[in-house]
Amino acid sequence: DESYYHSIAEALKGVHEILVTGPAQAKDEFKAHCARHDKAVDKAIVGVVTSDHPSDGQLVAMARQYFLKHDKMNGQA
């Protein structure tokens, strides 16, 4: 739903690095929406990762691990 994706993108404006994750195609649809309609948010999306309903703790651990690798790859470690 484009209006739903737009409301999420609006809430994310100003965030510098975004990791999009989830179990199905919605994460890819959101990324595509941002590429078409919310360029600033699209630019901030550093990764799209498939995950199968992680717990809050698993999600935090995944994000920490992802951003640690991302920062190292970009010379920010």
Secondary structure, DSSP 8 states (H G I E B T S, - for coil): -HHHHHHHHHHHTT-S-EEEEESSTHHHHHHHHHHHH-HHHHHHEEEEEE-SS--HHHHHHHHHHHHHHHHHHTT--
